[in-house]
Amino acid sequence: MRLDPGQIEVMDPDMAEVLKKKEPWERIAIGFGLWTSARSMLASLLRGMHPDWDDERIRREIVRRMSHGSV
């Protein structure tokens, strides 16, 4: 497995084979689950760091971070 300096992660070849065998809807479901999990973890982190923020402020910060600032 070659690590490319411009690449953050390299897919394990065995995992790539597992994912290739999944149906498209299964891969989408996996991606959505990962996104949902990341959003939940980020919300928990932000609530811990900023207990004074209300739910709307937390939501806006999650959107900003997960959209890489494009929103």
PDB file of N, CA, C and O in Angstrom:
ATOM      1  N   MET A   1       0.859  -1.180   0.000  1.00  0.00           N
ATOM      2  CA  MET A   1       0.000   0.000   0.000  1.00  0.00           C
ATOM      3  C   MET A   1       0.903   1.239   0.000  1.00  0.00           C
ATOM      4  O   MET A   1       1.769   1.381   0.863  1.00  0.00           O
ATOM      5  N   ARG A   2       0.697   2.120  -0.959  1.00  0.00           N
ATOM      6  CA  ARG A   2       1.502   3.329  -1.095  1.00  0.00           C
ATOM      7  C   ARG A   2       0.797   4.489  -0.411  1.00  0.00           C
ATOM      8  O   ARG A   2      -0.382   4.745  -0.655  1.00  0.00           O
ATOM      9  N   LEU A   3       1.534   5.189   0.451  1.00  0.00           N
ATOM     10  CA  LEU A   3       0.973   6.390   1.081  1.00  0.00           C
ATOM     11  C   LEU A   3       1.337   7.599   0.241  1.00  0.00           C
ATOM     12  O   LEU A   3       2.515   7.887   0.027  1.00  0.00           O
ATOM     13  N   ASP A   4       0.346   8.288  -0.222  1.00  0.00           N
ATOM     14  CA  ASP A   4       0.513   9.491  -1.024  1.00  0.00           C
ATOM     15  C   ASP A   4       0.510  10.681  -0.076  1.00  0.00           C
ATOM     16  O   ASP A   4      -0.445  10.836   0.685  1.00  0.00           O
ATOM     17  N   PRO A   5       1.557  11.546  -0.088  1.00  0.00           N
ATOM     18  CA  PRO A   5       1.606  12.673   0.839  1.00  0.00           C
ATOM     19  C   PRO A   5       0.390  13.604   0.726  1.00  0.00           C
ATOM     20  O   PRO A   5       0.062  14.299   1.689  1.00  0.00           O
ATOM     21  N   GLY A   6      -0.269  13.629  -0.408  1.00  0.00           N
ATOM     22  CA  GLY A   6      -1.439  14.478  -0.586  1.00  0.00           C
ATOM     23  C   GLY A   6      -2.736  13.813  -0.172  1.00  0.00           C
ATOM     24  O   GLY A   6      -3.810  14.403  -0.289  1.00  0.00           O
ATOM     25  N   GLN A   7      -2.637  12.591   0.310  1.00  0.00           N
ATOM     26  CA  GLN A   7      -3.831  11.823   0.657  1.00  0.00           C
ATOM     27  C   GLN A   7      -3.890  11.649   2.174  1.00  0.00           C
ATOM     28  O   GLN A   7      -2.892  11.287   2.797  1.00  0.00           O
ATOM     29  N   ILE A   8      -5.049  11.903   2.765  1.00  0.00           N
ATOM     30  CA  ILE A   8      -5.205  11.795   4.205  1.00  0.00           C
ATOM     31  C   ILE A   8      -5.247  10.337   4.627  1.00  0.00           C
ATOM     32  O   ILE A   8      -4.566   9.952   5.578  1.00  0.00           O
ATOM     33  N   GLU A   9      -6.026   9.523   3.944  1.00  0.00           N
ATOM     34  CA  GLU A   9      -6.165   8.111   4.274  1.00  0.00           C
ATOM     35  C   GLU A   9      -6.039   7.273   3.021  1.00  0.00           C
ATOM     36  O   GLU A   9      -6.355   7.716   1.917  1.00  0.00           O
ATOM     37  N   VAL A  10      -5.573   6.064   3.215  1.00  0.00           N
ATOM     38  CA  VAL A  10      -5.489   5.112   2.116  1.00  0.00           C
ATOM     39  C   VAL A  10      -6.411   3.950   2.469  1.00  0.00           C
ATOM     40  O   VAL A  10      -6.330   3.397   3.566  1.00  0.00           O
ATOM     41  N   MET A  11      -7.263   3.593   1.559  1.00  0.00           N
ATOM     42  CA  MET A  11      -8.210   2.497   1.771  1.00  0.00           C
ATOM     43  C   MET A  11      -7.446   1.179   1.846  1.00  0.00           C
ATOM     44  O   MET A  11      -6.619   0.879   0.985  1.00  0.00           O
ATOM     45  N   ASP A  12      -7.731   0.401   2.878  1.00  0.00           N
ATOM     46  CA  ASP A  12      -7.166  -0.933   3.000  1.00  0.00           C
ATOM     47  C   ASP A  12      -7.701  -1.784   1.840  1.00  0.00           C
ATOM     48  O   ASP A  12      -8.905  -1.781   1.585  1.00  0.00           O
ATOM     49  N   PRO A  13      -6.833  -2.503   1.143  1.00  0.00           N
ATOM     50  CA  PRO A  13      -7.291  -3.291  -0.009  1.00  0.00           C
ATOM     51  C   PRO A  13      -8.390  -4.305   0.343  1.00  0.00           C
ATOM     52  O   PRO A  13      -9.299  -4.530  -0.455  1.00  0.00           O
ATOM     53  N   ASP A  14      -8.311  -4.908   1.520  1.00  0.00           N
ATOM     54  CA  ASP A  14      -9.347  -5.870   1.914  1.00  0.00           C
ATOM     55  C   ASP A  14     -10.692  -5.172   2.099  1.00  0.00           C
ATOM     56  O   ASP A  14     -11.730  -5.703   1.703  1.00  0.00           O
ATOM     57  N   MET A  15     -10.674  -3.991   2.695  1.00  0.00           N
ATOM     58  CA  MET A  15     -11.915  -3.241   2.890  1.00  0.00           C
ATOM     59  C   MET A  15     -12.458  -2.776   1.542  1.00  0.00           C
ATOM     60  O   MET A  15     -13.673  -2.759   1.340  1.00  0.00           O
ATOM     61  N   ALA A  16     -11.590  -2.403   0.633  1.00  0.00           N
ATOM     62  CA  ALA A  16     -12.032  -1.998  -0.706  1.00  0.00           C
ATOM     63  C   ALA A  16     -12.783  -3.156  -1.382  1.00  0.00           C
ATOM     64  O   ALA A  16     -13.799  -2.936  -2.040  1.00  0.00           O
ATOM     65  N   GLU A  17     -12.288  -4.366  -1.221  1.00  0.00           N
ATOM     66  CA  GLU A  17     -12.965  -5.531  -1.812  1.00  0.00           C
ATOM     67  C   GLU A  17     -14.338  -5.747  -1.183  1.00  0.00           C
ATOM     68  O   GLU A  17     -15.300  -6.059  -1.887  1.00  0.00           O
ATOM     69  N   VAL A  18     -14.437  -5.584   0.130  1.00  0.00           N
ATOM     70  CA  VAL A  18     -15.733  -5.728   0.810  1.00  0.00           C
ATOM     71  C   VAL A  18     -16.722  -4.708   0.265  1.00  0.00           C
ATOM     72  O   VAL A  18     -17.866  -5.047  -0.038  1.00  0.00           O
ATOM     73  N   LEU A  19     -16.282  -3.452   0.140  1.00  0.00           N
ATOM     74  CA  LEU A  19     -17.179  -2.394  -0.323  1.00  0.00           C
ATOM     75  C   LEU A  19     -17.576  -2.572  -1.785  1.00  0.00           C
ATOM     76  O   LEU A  19     -18.697  -2.235  -2.167  1.00  0.00           O
ATOM     77  N   LYS A  20     -16.670  -3.099  -2.605  1.00  0.00           N
ATOM     78  CA  LYS A  20     -16.994  -3.344  -4.012  1.00  0.00           C
ATOM     79  C   LYS A  20     -18.141  -4.337  -4.163  1.00  0.00           C
ATOM     80  O   LYS A  20     -18.904  -4.271  -5.126  1.00  0.00           O
ATOM     81  N   LYS A  21     -18.258  -5.253  -3.212  1.00  0.00           N
ATOM     82  CA  LYS A  21     -19.294  -6.279  -3.278  1.00  0.00           C
ATOM     83  C   LYS A  21     -20.648  -5.801  -2.762  1.00  0.00           C
ATOM     84  O   LYS A  21     -21.649  -6.502  -2.911  1.00  0.00           O
ATOM     85  N   LYS A  22     -20.687  -4.620  -2.159  1.00  0.00           N
ATOM     86  CA  LYS A  22     -21.937  -4.072  -1.635  1.00  0.00           C
ATOM     87  C   LYS A  22     -22.768  -3.487  -2.777  1.00  0.00           C
ATOM     88  O   LYS A  22     -22.239  -3.035  -3.792  1.00  0.00           O
ATOM     89  N   GLU A  23     -24.063  -3.512  -2.580  1.00  0.00           N
ATOM     90  CA  GLU A  23     -24.967  -2.843  -3.516  1.00  0.00           C
ATOM     91  C   GLU A  23     -24.806  -1.336  -3.338  1.00  0.00           C
ATOM     92  O   GLU A  23     -24.410  -0.880  -2.265  1.00  0.00           O
ATOM     93  N   PRO A  24     -25.109  -0.559  -4.381  1.00  0.00           N
ATOM     94  CA  PRO A  24     -24.985   0.901  -4.245  1.00  0.00           C
ATOM     95  C   PRO A  24     -25.757   1.454  -3.044  1.00  0.00           C
ATOM     96  O   PRO A  24     -25.248   2.318  -2.330  1.00  0.00           O
ATOM     97  N   TRP A  25     -26.977   0.964  -2.817  1.00  0.00           N
ATOM     98  CA  TRP A  25     -27.762   1.477  -1.693  1.00  0.00           C
ATOM     99  C   TRP A  25     -27.095   1.150  -0.358  1.00  0.00           C
ATOM    100  O   TRP A  25     -27.236   1.901   0.608  1.00  0.00           O
ATOM    101  N   GLU A  26     -26.361   0.016  -0.300  1.00  0.00           N
ATOM    102  CA  GLU A  26     -25.667  -0.342   0.940  1.00  0.00           C
ATOM    103  C   GLU A  26     -24.503   0.606   1.200  1.00  0.00           C
ATOM    104  O   GLU A  26     -24.261   1.008   2.338  1.00  0.00           O
ATOM    105  N   ARG A  27     -23.785   0.961   0.138  1.00  0.00           N
ATOM    106  CA  ARG A  27     -22.663   1.907   0.300  1.00  0.00           C
ATOM    107  C   ARG A  27     -23.172   3.283   0.710  1.00  0.00           C
ATOM    108  O   ARG A  27     -22.550   3.961   1.527  1.00  0.00           O
ATOM    109  N   ILE A  28     -24.308   3.696   0.141  1.00  0.00           N
ATOM    110  CA  ILE A  28     -24.903   4.978   0.530  1.00  0.00           C
ATOM    111  C   ILE A  28     -25.330   4.934   1.995  1.00  0.00           C
ATOM    112  O   ILE A  28     -25.123   5.901   2.728  1.00  0.00           O
ATOM    113  N   ALA A  29     -25.917   3.834   2.422  1.00  0.00           N
ATOM    114  CA  ALA A  29     -26.349   3.694   3.821  1.00  0.00           C
ATOM    115  C   ALA A  29     -25.151   3.751   4.764  1.00  0.00           C
ATOM    116  O   ALA A  29     -25.233   4.363   5.830  1.00  0.00           O
ATOM    117  N   ILE A  30     -24.052   3.126   4.387  1.00  0.00           N
ATOM    118  CA  ILE A  30     -22.838   3.171   5.207  1.00  0.00           C
ATOM    119  C   ILE A  30     -22.333   4.608   5.305  1.00  0.00           C
ATOM    120  O   ILE A  30     -22.003   5.080   6.393  1.00  0.00           O
ATOM    121  N   GLY A  31     -22.272   5.297   4.179  1.00  0.00           N
ATOM    122  CA  GLY A  31     -21.822   6.694   4.177  1.00  0.00           C
ATOM    123  C   GLY A  31     -22.711   7.588   5.017  1.00  0.00           C
ATOM    124  O   GLY A  31     -22.224   8.444   5.755  1.00  0.00           O
ATOM    125  N   PHE A  32     -24.021   7.388   4.905  1.00  0.00           N
ATOM    126  CA  PHE A  32     -24.949   8.193   5.690  1.00  0.00           C
ATOM    127  C   PHE A  32     -24.768   7.923   7.186  1.00  0.00           C
ATOM    128  O   PHE A  32     -24.830   8.842   8.002  1.00  0.00           O
ATOM    129  N   GLY A  33     -24.545   6.655   7.536  1.00  0.00           N
ATOM    130  CA  GLY A  33     -24.297   6.318   8.934  1.00  0.00           C
ATOM    131  C   GLY A  33     -23.038   6.986   9.465  1.00  0.00           C
ATOM    132  O   GLY A  33     -23.013   7.459  10.601  1.00  0.00           O
ATOM    133  N   LEU A  34     -21.996   7.024   8.647  1.00  0.00           N
ATOM    134  CA  LEU A  34     -20.757   7.691   9.056  1.00  0.00           C
ATOM    135  C   LEU A  34     -20.990   9.192   9.231  1.00  0.00           C
ATOM    136  O   LEU A  34     -20.504   9.794  10.189  1.00  0.00           O
ATOM    137  N   TRP A  35     -21.733   9.790   8.306  1.00  0.00           N
ATOM    138  CA  TRP A  35     -22.028  11.219   8.380  1.00  0.00           C
ATOM    139  C   TRP A  35     -22.849  11.530   9.639  1.00  0.00           C
ATOM    140  O   TRP A  35     -22.570  12.499  10.346  1.00  0.00           O
ATOM    141  N   THR A  36     -23.862  10.701   9.911  1.00  0.00           N
ATOM    142  CA  THR A  36     -24.713  10.896  11.080  1.00  0.00           C
ATOM    143  C   THR A  36     -23.906  10.773  12.366  1.00  0.00           C
ATOM    144  O   THR A  36     -24.086  11.551  13.303  1.00  0.00           O
ATOM    145  N   SER A  37     -23.023   9.796  12.398  1.00  0.00           N
ATOM    146  CA  SER A  37     -22.173   9.597  13.573  1.00  0.00           C
ATOM    147  C   SER A  37     -21.245  10.791  13.783  1.00  0.00           C
ATOM    148  O   SER A  37     -21.081  11.256  14.911  1.00  0.00           O
ATOM    149  N   ALA A  38     -20.638  11.288  12.705  1.00  0.00           N
ATOM    150  CA  ALA A  38     -19.748  12.451  12.807  1.00  0.00           C
ATOM    151  C   ALA A  38     -20.520  13.667  13.302  1.00  0.00           C
ATOM    152  O   ALA A  38     -20.019  14.423  14.134  1.00  0.00           O
ATOM    153  N   ARG A  39     -21.728  13.859  12.800  1.00  0.00           N
ATOM    154  CA  ARG A  39     -22.552  14.994  13.221  1.00  0.00           C
ATOM    155  C   ARG A  39     -22.883  14.901  14.705  1.00  0.00           C
ATOM    156  O   ARG A  39     -22.829  15.902  15.419  1.00  0.00           O
ATOM    157  N   SER A  40     -23.222  13.718  15.165  1.00  0.00           N
ATOM    158  CA  SER A  40     -23.555  13.507  16.568  1.00  0.00           C
ATOM    159  C   SER A  40     -22.344  13.760  17.475  1.00  0.00           C
ATOM    160  O   SER A  40     -22.466  14.401  18.518  1.00  0.00           O
ATOM    161  N   MET A  41     -21.184  13.253  17.068  1.00  0.00           N
ATOM    162  CA  MET A  41     -19.967  13.469  17.861  1.00  0.00           C
ATOM    163  C   MET A  41     -19.599  14.948  17.903  1.00  0.00           C
ATOM    164  O   MET A  41     -19.188  15.457  18.946  1.00  0.00           O
ATOM    165  N   LEU A  42     -19.745  15.638  16.772  1.00  0.00           N
ATOM    166  CA  LEU A  42     -19.447  17.063  16.724  1.00  0.00           C
ATOM    167  C   LEU A  42     -20.403  17.856  17.610  1.00  0.00           C
ATOM    168  O   LEU A  42     -19.981  18.788  18.294  1.00  0.00           O
ATOM    169  N   ALA A  43     -21.677  17.498  17.604  1.00  0.00           N
ATOM    170  CA  ALA A  43     -22.653  18.173  18.463  1.00  0.00           C
ATOM    171  C   ALA A  43     -22.275  18.005  19.931  1.00  0.00           C
ATOM    172  O   ALA A  43     -22.334  18.964  20.701  1.00  0.00           O
ATOM    173  N   SER A  44     -21.889  16.795  20.319  1.00  0.00           N
ATOM    174  CA  SER A  44     -21.481  16.552  21.707  1.00  0.00           C
ATOM    175  C   SER A  44     -20.245  17.359  22.073  1.00  0.00           C
ATOM    176  O   SER A  44     -20.171  17.941  23.155  1.00  0.00           O
ATOM    177  N   LEU A  45     -19.284  17.391  21.175  1.00  0.00           N
ATOM    178  CA  LEU A  45     -18.066  18.167  21.410  1.00  0.00           C
ATOM    179  C   LEU A  45     -18.386  19.646  21.591  1.00  0.00           C
ATOM    180  O   LEU A  45     -17.901  20.282  22.527  1.00  0.00           O
ATOM    181  N   LEU A  46     -19.201  20.190  20.693  1.00  0.00           N
ATOM    182  CA  LEU A  46     -19.532  21.613  20.757  1.00  0.00           C
ATOM    183  C   LEU A  46     -20.326  21.953  22.017  1.00  0.00           C
ATOM    184  O   LEU A  46     -20.107  23.001  22.624  1.00  0.00           O
ATOM    185  N   ARG A  47     -21.242  21.078  22.409  1.00  0.00           N
ATOM    186  CA  ARG A  47     -22.016  21.330  23.638  1.00  0.00           C
ATOM    187  C   ARG A  47     -21.100  21.348  24.855  1.00  0.00           C
ATOM    188  O   ARG A  47     -21.303  22.136  25.780  1.00  0.00           O
ATOM    189  N   GLY A  48     -20.089  20.478  24.855  1.00  0.00           N
ATOM    190  CA  GLY A  48     -19.134  20.461  25.957  1.00  0.00           C
ATOM    191  C   GLY A  48     -18.227  21.679  25.974  1.00  0.00           C
ATOM    192  O   GLY A  48     -17.892  22.201  27.038  1.00  0.00           O
ATOM    193  N   MET A  49     -17.833  22.129  24.789  1.00  0.00           N
ATOM    194  CA  MET A  49     -16.944  23.289  24.686  1.00  0.00           C
ATOM    195  C   MET A  49     -17.682  24.600  24.899  1.00  0.00           C
ATOM    196  O   MET A  49     -17.095  25.565  25.388  1.00  0.00           O
ATOM    197  N   HIS A  50     -18.967  24.650  24.539  1.00  0.00           N
ATOM    198  CA  HIS A  50     -19.744  25.886  24.578  1.00  0.00           C
ATOM    199  C   HIS A  50     -21.095  25.651  25.258  1.00  0.00           C
ATOM    200  O   HIS A  50     -22.133  25.672  24.596  1.00  0.00           O
ATOM    201  N   PRO A  51     -21.086  25.431  26.562  1.00  0.00           N
ATOM    202  CA  PRO A  51     -22.355  25.151  27.259  1.00  0.00           C
ATOM    203  C   PRO A  51     -23.353  26.311  27.199  1.00  0.00           C
ATOM    204  O   PRO A  51     -24.541  26.125  27.460  1.00  0.00           O
ATOM    205  N   ASP A  52     -22.873  27.490  26.858  1.00  0.00           N
ATOM    206  CA  ASP A  52     -23.749  28.661  26.773  1.00  0.00           C
ATOM    207  C   ASP A  52     -24.458  28.763  25.420  1.00  0.00           C
ATOM    208  O   ASP A  52     -25.370  29.577  25.274  1.00  0.00           O
ATOM    209  N   TRP A  53     -24.064  27.964  24.433  1.00  0.00           N
ATOM    210  CA  TRP A  53     -24.683  28.027  23.114  1.00  0.00           C
ATOM    211  C   TRP A  53     -26.031  27.317  23.131  1.00  0.00           C
ATOM    212  O   TRP A  53     -26.186  26.270  23.758  1.00  0.00           O
ATOM    213  N   ASP A  54     -27.010  27.902  22.431  1.00  0.00           N
ATOM    214  CA  ASP A  54     -28.313  27.234  22.310  1.00  0.00           C
ATOM    215  C   ASP A  54     -28.266  26.250  21.133  1.00  0.00           C
ATOM    216  O   ASP A  54     -27.282  26.197  20.395  1.00  0.00           O
ATOM    217  N   ASP A  55     -29.337  25.477  20.972  1.00  0.00           N
ATOM    218  CA  ASP A  55     -29.382  24.442  19.932  1.00  0.00           C
ATOM    219  C   ASP A  55     -29.192  25.011  18.531  1.00  0.00           C
ATOM    220  O   ASP A  55     -28.551  24.383  17.689  1.00  0.00           O
ATOM    221  N   GLU A  56     -29.742  26.190  18.275  1.00  0.00           N
ATOM    222  CA  GLU A  56     -29.601  26.801  16.947  1.00  0.00           C
ATOM    223  C   GLU A  56     -28.154  27.166  16.664  1.00  0.00           C
ATOM    224  O   GLU A  56     -27.680  26.972  15.544  1.00  0.00           O
ATOM    225  N   ARG A  57     -27.451  27.684  17.645  1.00  0.00           N
ATOM    226  CA  ARG A  57     -26.036  28.050  17.467  1.00  0.00           C
ATOM    227  C   ARG A  57     -25.203  26.790  17.229  1.00  0.00           C
ATOM    228  O   ARG A  57     -24.307  26.788  16.385  1.00  0.00           O
ATOM    229  N   ILE A  58     -25.494  25.728  17.966  1.00  0.00           N
ATOM    230  CA  ILE A  58     -24.801  24.450  17.768  1.00  0.00           C
ATOM    231  C   ILE A  58     -25.057  23.946  16.347  1.00  0.00           C
ATOM    232  O   ILE A  58     -24.129  23.523  15.658  1.00  0.00           O
ATOM    233  N   ARG A  59     -26.313  23.992  15.915  1.00  0.00           N
ATOM    234  CA  ARG A  59     -26.672  23.528  14.573  1.00  0.00           C
ATOM    235  C   ARG A  59     -25.928  24.310  13.494  1.00  0.00           C
ATOM    236  O   ARG A  59     -25.408  23.726  12.543  1.00  0.00           O
ATOM    237  N   ARG A  60     -25.880  25.629  13.642  1.00  0.00           N
ATOM    238  CA  ARG A  60     -25.180  26.464  12.649  1.00  0.00           C
ATOM    239  C   ARG A  60     -23.688  26.131  12.590  1.00  0.00           C
ATOM    240  O   ARG A  60     -23.095  26.099  11.512  1.00  0.00           O
ATOM    241  N   GLU A  61     -23.091  25.885  13.751  1.00  0.00           N
ATOM    242  CA  GLU A  61     -21.662  25.562  13.774  1.00  0.00           C
ATOM    243  C   GLU A  61     -21.402  24.185  13.159  1.00  0.00           C
ATOM    244  O   GLU A  61     -20.400  23.988  12.472  1.00  0.00           O
ATOM    245  N   ILE A  62     -22.301  23.242  13.405  1.00  0.00           N
ATOM    246  CA  ILE A  62     -22.166  21.911  12.787  1.00  0.00           C
ATOM    247  C   ILE A  62     -22.243  22.050  11.269  1.00  0.00           C
ATOM    248  O   ILE A  62     -21.430  21.475  10.547  1.00  0.00           O
ATOM    249  N   VAL A  63     -23.213  22.807  10.793  1.00  0.00           N
ATOM    250  CA  VAL A  63     -23.371  23.010   9.348  1.00  0.00           C
ATOM    251  C   VAL A  63     -22.126  23.667   8.764  1.00  0.00           C
ATOM    252  O   VAL A  63     -21.635  23.247   7.716  1.00  0.00           O
ATOM    253  N   ARG A  64     -21.619  24.687   9.430  1.00  0.00           N
ATOM    254  CA  ARG A  64     -20.429  25.391   8.947  1.00  0.00           C
ATOM    255  C   ARG A  64     -19.234  24.438   8.842  1.00  0.00           C
ATOM    256  O   ARG A  64     -18.533  24.410   7.830  1.00  0.00           O
ATOM    257  N   ARG A  65     -19.021  23.668   9.893  1.00  0.00           N
ATOM    258  CA  ARG A  65     -17.859  22.768   9.898  1.00  0.00           C
ATOM    259  C   ARG A  65     -18.003  21.624   8.917  1.00  0.00           C
ATOM    260  O   ARG A  65     -17.049  21.272   8.223  1.00  0.00           O
ATOM    261  N   MET A  66     -19.194  21.041   8.856  1.00  0.00           N
ATOM    262  CA  MET A  66     -19.360  19.867   7.990  1.00  0.00           C
ATOM    263  C   MET A  66     -19.472  20.240   6.513  1.00  0.00           C
ATOM    264  O   MET A  66     -19.314  19.387   5.640  1.00  0.00           O
ATOM    265  N   SER A  67     -19.743  21.505   6.237  1.00  0.00           N
ATOM    266  CA  SER A  67     -19.782  21.946   4.846  1.00  0.00           C
ATOM    267  C   SER A  67     -18.458  22.625   4.453  1.00  0.00           C
ATOM    268  O   SER A  67     -18.345  23.219   3.381  1.00  0.00           O
ATOM    269  N   HIS A  68     -17.476  22.525   5.336  1.00  0.00           N
ATOM    270  CA  HIS A  68     -16.161  23.132   5.116  1.00  0.00           C
ATOM    271  C   HIS A  68     -16.274  24.632   4.885  1.00  0.00           C
ATOM    272  O   HIS A  68     -15.523  25.207   4.097  1.00  0.00           O
ATOM    273  N   GLY A  69     -17.218  25.259   5.576  1.00  0.00           N
ATOM    274  CA  GLY A  69     -17.361  26.715   5.500  1.00  0.00           C
ATOM    275  C   GLY A  69     -18.110  27.213   4.278  1.00  0.00           C
ATOM    276  O   GLY A  69     -18.194  28.423   4.067  1.00  0.00           O
ATOM    277  N   SER A  70     -18.660  26.310   3.459  1.00  0.00           N
ATOM    278  CA  SER A  70     -19.333  26.768   2.244  1.00  0.00           C
ATOM    279  C   SER A  70     -20.733  27.294   2.506  1.00  0.00           C
ATOM    280  O   SER A  70     -21.354  27.864   1.609  1.00  0.00           O
ATOM    281  N   VAL A  71     -21.240  27.114   3.718  1.00  0.00           N
ATOM    282  CA  VAL A  71     -22.584  27.608   4.066  1.00  0.00           C
ATOM    283  C   VAL A  71     -22.439  28.781   5.007  1.00  0.00           C
ATOM    284  O   VAL A  71     -23.440  29.358   5.433  1.00  0.00           O
TER     285      VAL A  71
END
